[in-house]
Amino acid sequence: MPPILVPIEEGWFLMGSDDGPENERPARRVWVDAFALAACQTTNAEYAAFLTATGHAVPPLWNDPAFNDPQQPVVAVSWFDAVAYCEWLGVRLPTEAEWERAARGGVDGLPYPWGNTPPQSRLDYNKRWRAAPERVRQQEPNAFGLYDMCENVHEWCSDWFTAGTRRASRGGSWRHAIKISRCAARSSLPPQFQYADYGFRVAR
């Protein structure tokens, strides 16, 4: 079953921040063309169809009971794995600008998809993500109808973070001390790395 894609209208938005790390500065107006983004992070069930159809190598944690629920996001996929899945499905990874516009849900200037209150104020924050990512769609979506933006797993983006060595990613991680990231927060890995808190969602 293909992922549900949510249309995001073209428009300007305020990308980055003036009070975060240097790699987010300055906050600036950015134009994003209309696109569509998957409502959820790519799940194990969706990725399994790709593996069956193509014979692509399974991720390192594919058979680990902590990570292989069909409705958990697929993890330990490299950037190259994510791109191969996208090419098979006829979609692509989002750019950082697309991802951040989507995460903000049409509202500029607020640190989180829901507003200003800190992550620790979220329902059951201290009980979530004990040893693995949650199944997708366990919490309310943002204003655009997108689930798990800024939480659960880091999401690969199409951009280079450091040219030739690291690819950009966005969103929070179940493994971190603070489990939910700000909309402007950026992260990265070498594209060949396969980490237990890295997944992706697709765009078109």
C-alpha positions, 0 to 999 in steps of 0.5 A: 500500500503506497504512503498517504501524501499530504499536499502542501501549498506553495508559499513563503515561510520563515526558515531557521532561527536566530537563537539556535545553533549557528547552522540554523542562523539566520532566520530568513524568508524562504520560498517553497514550491507546492509539494506533497509529503507523506503523512507518516514516516516510512513504516516497516510494512511499506519498506517490506514491499520494497524489499520483496519487489527488489531484493534490496538488502535488509537493514541491520535491525530488520529482525530485531523484535524491538524494531520490526513492528509493521507500523514502526518506522523503518530504521537503520536505513542509510541515505542510499537505502532511502533513495533506493526506496524512493526511486522504486516508488517514484517519489523522492526525499524532501529538501530541508526547506520542504521538511521545515515548512511542513513541520511548522504547519503554516505558522512561523516563529514558533519552535515546535509544531504545536507552539511554544511549550517545551517537549516535556509538557507533551502527554506521557512524554516521560513514558514514551520511546523507552527502547525504540521508536513508537508506531506511527500515528500514535499522537495528534498530527500537526496543522497540515495533517502530518504525524510525528514531525520533530519526533520518533526518528531522524528523517533523511533529507535530500540535501548535503549538510557538509558537501561530499561527506554528510547528508542532512536530516531533520526531526527528533530521536527516540534515543536522545535525552530530549526526544523531540526537536525544534522545527529548525533543528538540523542534524546529519550523518555520512550517507552510508551510516545505518543508525537505529534512530534514522528513518525517512518519509517521502515527498513528491 
